[in-house]
Amino acid sequence: MIATSPFILTELTESNILLITINRPDKLNALNRKTIDDLHEVLVEAEQNKEVRVVIIKGAGDKAFVAGADIAEFANYSVEEGKQMSSQGHFKIFNFLENFSKPTIAAINGFALGGGLELALACHIRVATDASKLGFPEVGLGVIPGYGGTQRLAHMVGKGKAFEMILTGEMINAQEAYKWGLVNYVVSKEELMPKCIEISKKISTKSPTAIAAAIRSINAGYNSQLNGYEVEIEEFGKSFGTEDFKEGVSAFLEKRKPNFQGN
């Protein structure tokens, strides 16, 4: 059983999908220190739990996915405290999510601003409602995105669009986000969770070991310290030593559905 807290609610479905809800609707689910710590603990547990095949993250209520960091909490931070806040956030949530061995899906149900958009960008797949608004308003506060937004946004939409979005601080709607490649799908509010569940169920029938290898390989192409092609070659070779590979090939030859155990 995955632990819950007042700020982080969890539910593990029969399809091995872990639903994580950021639960601060009165604050538009803003990320304060406690929320980040609790989310980190849940993600660590989910990473180690073999029952979890896919993770979906959403915000409580109808107004927001996550409307940024909790400004009141860091209003009086020093330079060093600001650096520490960014560094710890990268480690505990944003880099951790990007490199998560299981697919993560952001169900964007409303505003995804600042740290909230950075949370969505760190997930592997994004689905937004047609009423969602996305943006990086930080420059209007005299600061910049500090949880990987300057890097991940540029990788996703290109340098020019990243400059425009971050330097103007203006929000874009879900259709614009889709056109820019920032979200995978745009659906109605009623279709949001069914669409995320649909994607998750497709993934959960596949080999967990192969999926983890694919995530590592794709991410390697965006890591300047690694050669993505070499990582792919290595991961491809490793696949042949897994039980999932033996099961997948046997199932194919025997014309049956595979039963992957993630070994």
C-alpha positions in Angstrom: 0.0 0.0 0.0 1.4 3.4 -1.0 1.3 5.9 1.9 -0.8 9.1 1.8 -0.6 12.4 3.6 -2.9 15.4 3.9 -1.2 17.0 0.9 -0.6 13.9 -1.2 -3.4 11.4 -1.8 -2.7 8.0 -3.5 -4.8 5.2 -5.0 -3.5 2.0 -6.6 -6.0 0.7 -9.1 -6.7 -2.9 -10.1 -4.8 -2.1 -13.4 -1.6 -1.4 -11.4 -1.9 2.3 -12.0 -1.0 4.6 -9.1 -3.1 7.8 -9.0 -1.3 10.6 -7.1 -3.3 13.8 -6.2 -1.7 17.0 -5.1 -4.2 18.0 -2.4 -4.1 21.7 -1.7 -7.1 23.0 -3.6 -7.5 26.1 -1.4 -3.9 27.1 -2.6 -4.5 25.9 -6.2 -2.3 22.9 -5.2 0.8 25.1 -4.9 4.0 23.3 -4.0 5.3 24.1 -0.6 8.2 22.4 1.1 6.0 19.8 2.9 4.1 18.9 -0.3 7.5 18.3 -2.1 8.8 16.2 0.7 5.6 14.1 0.9 5.5 13.7 -2.9 9.1 12.6 -2.9 8.4 9.9 -0.3 5.4 8.6 -2.3 7.5 8.5 -5.5 10.4 6.6 -3.8 7.9 4.0 -2.5 6.2 3.8 -5.9 9.6 3.2 -7.6 10.3 0.3 -5.4 6.8 -1.2 -5.5 6.5 -3.8 -8.3 2.8 -3.6 -8.3 3.0 -0.1 -9.7 3.3 -0.1 -13.5 2.3 3.5 -14.3 1.9 6.8 -12.3 -0.7 9.5 -13.0 -0.3 12.8 -11.2 -3.2 15.3 -11.0 -4.3 18.2 -8.9 -7.3 18.3 -6.5 -10.3 20.2 -7.6 -11.2 21.6 -11.0 -9.2 24.8 -11.0 -5.6 23.8 -11.1 -3.1 21.0 -11.7 -0.5 22.9 -9.7 -0.4 26.7 -9.9 3.3 27.0 -9.0 5.4 27.1 -5.9 4.1 28.6 -2.7 5.3 32.2 -3.0 4.6 33.1 0.6 7.1 30.4 1.7 10.1 31.7 -0.1 9.3 35.5 -0.2 12.2 36.3 2.2 14.8 33.7 1.1 18.4 34.7 0.7 20.5 33.9 -2.4 21.8 30.7 -0.7 18.3 29.6 0.4 17.0 30.1 -3.1 19.8 27.9 -4.6 19.1 25.3 -2.0 15.4 25.4 -2.7 16.0 24.8 -6.4 18.7 22.1 -5.9 16.5 20.1 -3.5 13.5 20.4 -5.7 15.5 19.0 -8.7 16.7 16.1 -6.6 13.5 15.2 -4.8 10.9 15.6 -7.5 11.8 17.0 -11.0 14.9 15.1 -11.9 13.6 12.1 -10.0 10.4 12.1 -12.0 12.1 12.6 -15.4 14.3 9.5 -14.6 11.6 7.5 -13.0 11.8 3.9 -14.2 8.0 3.7 -14.6 6.0 5.9 -17.0 4.5 9.0 -15.5 1.5 10.9 -16.8 0.5 14.5 -15.9 -3.3 14.9 -15.9 -3.4 18.7 -16.3 -6.8 19.7 -15.0 -6.6 23.5 -15.0 -3.7 25.9 -14.3 -0.2 24.5 -14.7 2.0 27.5 -13.9 5.6 27.9 -12.8 6.5 24.9 -10.7 3.3 23.2 -11.7 4.3 23.3 -15.4 7.7 22.2 -14.4 6.1 19.2 -12.7 4.2 18.4 -15.8 7.3 18.8 -18.0 9.2 16.3 -15.8 6.5 13.7 -16.4 6.9 11.5 -19.5 3.4 12.2 -21.0 1.0 15.1 -20.6 -2.7 15.2 -21.1 -4.6 18.6 -20.7 -8.2 19.6 -20.6 -9.4 22.1 -23.1 -9.8 24.7 -20.3 -6.2 24.4 -19.1 -3.8 27.3 -19.0 0.0 26.8 -19.0 2.8 29.3 -18.3 5.9 30.5 -16.6 5.0 33.8 -14.9 8.2 33.9 -12.8 9.9 36.9 -14.6 7.0 39.0 -13.4 8.1 38.3 -9.8 11.8 39.0 -10.5 12.8 35.4 -10.6 13.1 32.6 -13.2 11.8 29.0 -13.4 14.0 27.1 -10.9 12.9 23.5 -11.2 14.2 22.7 -14.7 11.7 24.8 -16.7 14.4 26.7 -18.7 15.9 23.4 -19.9 13.0 21.0 -20.3 10.8 23.6 -22.1 13.5 24.4 -24.6 14.1 20.7 -25.3 10.4 20.2 -25.8 9.2 23.2 -27.9 12.5 24.6 -29.2 14.7 27.6 -28.1 12.6 30.3 -29.8 9.3 29.3 -28.3 10.9 28.8 -24.9 12.3 32.3 -25.0 8.9 33.7 -25.9 7.0 31.8 -23.2 9.5 32.4 -20.4 10.4 36.0 -21.2 6.8 37.3 -21.7 5.5 35.3 -18.7 2.2 34.9 -20.6 0.0 31.9 -20.3 -1.0 29.8 -23.3 -4.1 27.7 -23.7 -4.2 23.9 -24.2 -4.6 24.1 -28.0 -1.5 26.2 -28.3 0.4 23.9 -26.0 -0.7 20.9 -28.2 0.5 22.8 -31.3 3.8 23.4 -29.7 4.3 19.8 -28.7 4.0 20.7 -25.0 1.1 18.3 -24.3 0.3 15.0 -26.0 -3.5 15.3 -25.9 -6.2 17.9 -25.3 -9.6 16.5 -24.0 -12.6 17.7 -22.2 -12.7 17.9 -18.4 -14.8 14.7 -18.3 -12.4 12.8 -20.6 -9.2 13.7 -18.8 -8.9 10.8 -16.4 -10.4 8.2 -18.8 -7.8 9.3 -21.4 -5.0 9.0 -18.9 -6.2 5.6 -17.7 -6.5 4.4 -21.3 -2.9 5.3 -22.0 -1.8 3.8 -18.7 -3.6 0.5 -19.4 -1.9 0.2 -22.8 1.5 0.7 -21.1 0.8 -1.6 -18.1 0.4 -4.7 -20.4 4.0 -4.2 -21.7 7.3 -5.3 -20.3 8.4 -3.2 -17.2 12.0 -4.0 -17.9 11.8 -2.9 -21.5 9.9 0.2 -20.6 12.5 1.2 -18.0 15.2 0.6 -20.6 13.4 2.8 -23.1 13.0 5.6 -20.6 16.7 5.5 -19.9 17.6 5.5 -23.6 15.3 8.3 -24.5 16.5 10.5 -21.6 20.1 9.8 -22.6 19.6 11.7 -25.8 19.0 14.8 -23.8 21.9 14.4 -21.4 25.1 16.1 -22.6 27.1 13.7 -20.5 25.9 10.7 -22.4 25.8 9.3 -25.9 22.2 8.3 -26.5 23.0 5.8 -29.3 25.6 4.1 -27.1 23.1 3.9 -24.2 20.5 2.4 -26.6 22.9 -0.3 -27.8 23.7 -1.2 -24.1 20.1 -1.3 -23.1 19.1 -3.3 -26.1 21.7 -5.9 -25.4 20.7 -6.1 -21.7 17.1 -6.8 -22.8 18.2 -10.3 -24.0 19.1 -11.3 -20.5 15.7 -10.6 -18.9 12.9 -12.9 -18.1 10.5 -10.5 -19.7 12.3 -11.0 -23.1 12.0 -14.7 -22.7 8.3 -14.4 -21.9 7.6 -11.9 -24.7 9.3 -14.1 -27.3 7.6 -17.3 -26.0 4.2 -15.6 -26.0 4.7 -14.4 -29.6 5.7 -17.8 -30.9 2.9 -19.5 -29.0 0.4 -16.9 -30.2 -0.7 -15.9 -26.7 -0.7 -12.7 -24.6 2.5 -12.3 -22.6 2.5 -12.2 -18.8 5.3 -9.9 -17.9 6.6 -9.9 -14.3 9.2 -7.1 -14.7 12.3 -9.4 -14.3 
